Each structure stands twice: as structure tokens, then as C-alpha cells.
């Protein structure tokens, strides 16, 4: 009997979302001054059994996706780790923060270019410690949310503990929208929280993940978010010995920047390929197999050792990348 053909529905959903914004979006101003076409309240759904959710209608920067997620999971909030691993998606936020402060304190002094700033982050540890810091963004909220003064909560550890001990709980949540610290962040969280849900079926436990996003840069950011949360679902599922099931994204202000319109039209015109597969390194598979059920080992021995090379994408066929400017 011929195996059932798995169709890449994810790329089609994404292309339909782009077209939806082009057809129904309203023009809005935004903090970057670029301007957007915006719709509100959309959703992406993907079954992980149909392949890893890495879009094929344009080539995706896989190493950057993995680097940023590992950065979050380590609880890091300084771009030094990102820069050292050749991931530059947060460069603009750090540089803009530096320039704004520099202009305030020394308005007549010559300014450092973005390239000079990033090179100094890479080569000067003291400079990086001060100016590479982005405030209490995702990593800090996920791993070190401060409640009462001096009391910190590791939300990722708590989530995994609960998945192992009470998988039917309705409190399997991680939140990054810390109202008391938003003004200390260079950028408030765009994807501000996620929730897990499990089910028992055919003797196995299946894990789904749904993330919520207030602001969605649909052309540049959303494909990145989809793959990042897909990888997070895979990592958590392996740690708690469950099968990755459904990935869901709830999208608030879902927009295309006005300087991304032609790029979106180009991507809509492309035919998709089959989705790729995610493979773990032998080291990662060995360690997670031996640490099953031991959350302490997972957090104290594994998370700090994870590398981009531990997560490989196989059978990834895609169209060429489509360049578009990032608005900061």
C-alpha cells in the first residue's frame, strides 16, 4: 500500500496570511516610522508529524533560529552570546539603545557606527557587559522571573517539572510579559507567553504548544517564531518523554511593513517543497536519554552545554532567501 502523501500545509497557511494582509490590512503608523499594513487576530496551526515547521518558500537562517532559542533558554539577556555565534537579529536594538544614551550624554561627540559597535561588543568584554545588555527580556523572564524582592522563579524548570508530575494540569504556562519590568527592556516581548497541553492516546503522551504574540512582523519575524517554537516544543517533548503534536500561534497585530510588500508578493508566488526533518546530535540524544526524569541534570548539565550543532535540519529544500530591511 502506498504511503499517504504529506502535503506542506504550513507554507500554504503562511502565504494565505500574507495575502490576507495585502487584501484586508489597514495602514497604520508604528514606533519605527516605517508604516504597516495590519490585520488583527489570526492563527497558525501545524501538526509536527507533518514535518519540522521551517518554511520552504524562502531559505531560512536555521543557525540564527537555534542560537536565539538557546540564548533564551540559558537565561541570557546580553547580545554578546549572539554576536559571538554570528547571530545579529538583536544588534539593532542594542545599538539604538546605545546611540540614544550617547546622544543624551554627549550630543556633540562623534557617533559609533553600528558595525563599530558590534565589533566592540565582540572584542571588548567590559563594553559588552554594559552596552550589550538588553534589560530583563525573554531569557530573564523565562528563567529568573523576580516575584517578591529576592525571590526568583525558573518558569522553564517549573513547566518541565509539572509536565512530568501533572501532565493534565491547566497551568502549564510560561509568561514573558512582566508588567513591572517592561520599562527596563529595550523592547517589550512580542511573543509574550506560551502554554502546553498534553493528551494520552494509543499508550503515548502527546505534547502541544501554543504561543501568543501581540505584535507580528509577518515577513521577517513570524517564520522565525514558528520555527523557534517548533524547536522549543521538540526540546521539551524529548525531556519529558512525550511526542510533539500540535504547534499553534495566536497572532495579535499581524502586519507587513510597507517596505516588505514586494517581498511578500514574491513569496506568495512560489511553490512550496516538502517540510524538512529535525535531527538531534548523538551527544544530545545520549544525554537526554540518560537524564530522562531527572530535571536537575537537564538544567545543571545539559542546557549550558547545548550548541547549535546539536540540532540539524535534514532534507531541507527551499527557494532562495528574500532580503528585506529590519525595522528597529
Secondary structure, 3 states (H helix, E strand, C coil): CCCCCCCCHHHHHHHHHHHHHHHHCEEECCCCCCCEEEEEEEEEEEEHHHCCCCCCCCCCCHHHHHHHHHHHHCCCCECHHHHHCCCCCCHHHHHHHHHHHHHHHCCCCCCCCHHHHHHHHHHCHHHHHHHCECCCCHHHHHHHEECCCCCEECHHHHHHHHHHHCCCCCCCEEECCCHHHHHHCCCCCCEEEEEEEEEEECCEEEEEEEEEEEEEECCCHHHHHHHHHHHHHHHHHHHCCCEEEEEEEEEEEEEEEHHHHHHHHHHHCCCCCCCCEEEECHHHHHHHHHCCCCHHHHHHHHHHHCCHHHEEEECCCCCCCCCCCCCC
